[in-house]
Amino acid sequence: MFRTSLTNLKTVLIQKRGNRMIFQTKANAMKVIPVPVLEDNYSYVVIDESTKEAAVVDPVEPEKVLPVVEQHGANLKHLITTHHHSDHSGGNEKLVAQRENLTVYGGEDRVPAVNHLVKDGEEFKIGNIVAKALFTLCHTRGSVSFFLQDKDDKVVFTGDTLFIGGCGRFFEGTADQMYNSLINVLGKLPEETKVYCGHEYTKGNLRFAESIEPNNQALKDKIQWASKNQQTVPSTIGDELKFNPFMRVNVDDVKKATGKNDPIDVMGALREMKNNFK
């Protein structure tokens, strides 16, 4: 059974009395609620607590997502789709039929019910949360990651582009595109950015990563942590840079494991190795 985690708490210093500091835990404006769906997918509910405006990300099973929105007394206005594959977008038409006036964001017209095709770098707001569309092509030619931030938090929804410890298959793209998506786009986000991906593939990804870098201590620590948790989201960009081989294609040990030197060739070799990994 998955455990639902909320990323809306922050400890802040509210008073200092002599040598004594008084802290208080308060709710951030942005709340992210992972919703396990299908066999191993994640949908997400995003709520701006200051306005109660909400968005849902890849709500493939609306019957599981809508009760979460309602439980928090939020007003659903946005439907964000990372890519057109049915295990992410399959609930779009059903949800639009149930809720009027939803803005459905996507990167291409293969996304069901899309009524707002985003441009790379385009920004929009969910209440007071600023969302930015980042084209992260390769898994599909219309894959988009969505970077959200408020005054306290930064998060990114990566769909099937970046997983914890891994990345998506190159169904409609090339190693060069995945290199750009992971290294030049997602890898340049602030390291504290929380990563919310589209599937719970972490344990298998980490086993493969261990075959590439068996002496990576950050990876060993992550494997131990993941073994105790059924739900492993979120990660952070900073952590992925420490143990995810697909974000470490410029690291000598990863190059050596693939027998390649050019980082784009390393990316392609890693994907092929992962495809055949048992």
N, C-alpha and C positions, 0 to 999 in steps of 0.2 A: 504494500500500500504506500503510495506517495504521501509525503508530508508537505502540505502547502506552506510556503515561507513568504513572509512579508518583508519588503525591503524599505520600510518607511520609518525606521527609528534612527535617531541621531542623538548622541550624548553631547550636551553643550554645557559650558561653564556659565552659570547664571549669576554667581556672586562669589566674592573672595573676602573672607574675614580673617585678617591677620595671616597666619600660615595655613588656614583652613580654606579649602576651595569647595564650593557647593555646586554639584552637577545635577542636571535634570535631563531625562530622556524625553524628547518631544517628537511628534510626528512631522516628517518632512511633507512638503507639498505633494510630492510624487510618490504614489504607492504602486508597486508592481506585484501582481498576484499570478504566479504560474498555475495553470490549470492542465493537469495531465489528461490527454485525450487519445483515442484510438489505442494502439498497442504501446507505442513509445514516443508519441508526439507531445509537444507542448503548445498550447495556446496561452495567451497572456491577457490579463485585464490590467489596464493602466488607468489610474484615477488621479486627477488633480484634486487633492483634498481641499484646497482653498475655494474651488468653484464647484466641486462634485461633477465636473465634466469627465467623461470616460471615453477610452478607446479600447478596442479589442484587436489583438494581433493573431492572425491565422486561426480564426474561430471555426475550425472544421466541424465541431459538434456544438452548435448553438445551445442545445439543451443542457450542456454542462457549463457553458460560459455565461449565459444570461442570468442564471440564479446568483452567480458571484457578483455581477453588476448590481442586481437588485438587493442583495444582502448588504451591500455597502451604501445603498441609497444614492447611487450615482446615475447620471443622465448620459446615456450612451449616444454619442454623436459621430464617432469615427470608427471605421473598419480598415485596418492596415493589413495588407497582404504582401508577404515577402517574395513570393513567386507563385506561378500558376499551378503547380502540381496539386492534384486533387486532395492529397492528405494535408494540405495547408489551406487551399481555397475552396474546398468542397462544401463548406457551409455558408458561403457568401450569399448565394441566391436565397436560401432559406431564411437567413438572418435579415436580409433586406426586405423580404416579404413580411416579416414579423415586426420590423421597426422602420417607421417612415423617416425620411430625410437623413439617412445615413450618408456620410461622405465615404466612399470606398476608394482607398488609395492603392495603386499598383503601378508596376513599372512597364506594363504592356497590355495590349487589349486581349490577350489570352486569359487574363485574370477575370473570372466570372463576376458579373455585376459591377465591374469597375466603372466609376464615373469621374475619377480624377487621376489622370495619368501624370505621375510625378516626373519632374526633370531632375537630373543629377545636381545635388546641392540645394534643391528647393526646400524651403522651410514652411511649416505651418504650425498652428498652435492647438494644443489640447488644454483648454483653460489657460493657465499661466505656464504650462510646459511648452517649451520650444522643441519641435520635432524637425529633423533634417533628413532628407532622403539621400542615401549614398549608393550609387550604382556599384554593385559588387558582382560583376558578371562572371560566368563560367558554368556553375551548376545548371543554370538556364541563361538564356540570352537576355532575360528580363529580371534577373535577381536583384533585389534591392534590400539593403540593410537600412534600418531606421535608428538614428542617433537621437536620443531624447535627453534634455537637461532642464533642470530648474536651478534655483539658487543654491541648492545643497547637493544634488545628485546628478550623475551622468550614467546613462544606460544605453546599450545598443542591442537591437533585435536583429539577429543575423540569419534567421531562417536556416537554410541548408548550405550556407557558404562557410561559416566558421562554426565548428562544434567545439566542445570542451575536449582538448587534446587531439583534435582532428579537423577535417574539412569535408565538404561534400564532393561527390563524384563529379567529374568533368563532363556532364551529359551533353552540354551544348557549347562548350568552350574549350579553351586551351590552357596549358600550363602557364603561359605568359599572362593570360587573363586572371588566373587564380593568384599568381604572384602579385599582380597589381592590386587585386581585391584584398588579399591578406596583408601584404607588406606595405603597400603605398597608401591604402585607404584605411582599413581597420587598424593596422599596426601603428598608424600615426595618431590615433585617438589618444586622449589622456589615459595614462596607465591605470588610473583608478576607475575607469569606465567599467561598469558591470556588464557582463556578456550573458544575454539570454538567447539561447539557440533553439532550433526547431525540433530536436530529438534528444532523447536520453540514450546516447551512445557512449557515454564517458568511459565505462570500464573497458570495453573493447578497444576504444581508441588508445587508452593508456597502455594496454598490453602491447599494442603495436609500437607505440612510442618507446616503450622499454626495450624493444628489440633494436631500435635505432640508437638510443643513448642509454645503455644499461647502467652507466655510472653517474647519471644526472640526479643529484640529490633532491632538487625541487620536484622532479618527476616521481622519485621514490616516495616523497612525502605526500604527493597528491594521490598516488595509488593507495597508500595506506588510508588516507582520509576517505577516498571514494569507496573503499571496501566497507565502510561503516554507514554509508548513506545511499538510499535508493534514489533520492532526488539530489542531483549535483549542480543544478543551476542556482545562482549565477556563478560564473567565474569572473575574472577581470582581464582586461587586455594585458596588464602587467604580468599577471600569472601565466597567461598563454604564451607570452614571449619567453618565459623561463622553461616551459616543458613541452609545448606543442611543436612537434617536428616541422609541421607545415608553416609555422611562423619562425622557424629557425634554419631556413635554407641557406643562410649566409654563415652558419656556424660550422667550424672545421669538422667536428665529430659527425655532424649530420651529412656533410659532403662525403666524408670517408665511408659512411655506411651505405651510401648510394653508388659510390664509385664515380660520381660526377663532380665537376667543379663549378660550372656556371650555375648560379642559383635557380634560374628558370629550368634548366635541365634537372637540377636536384628536385624541384617541385614536381616535375613530370615523373621522375623515377620513384619518388615517394608515393605518388598516387597509384602507380602501377604495382608497387610492392604492397601497398595497403589493400588494393583490390584482390590480391592473391593470398593475403595473410589469413592463416587459419588459427 
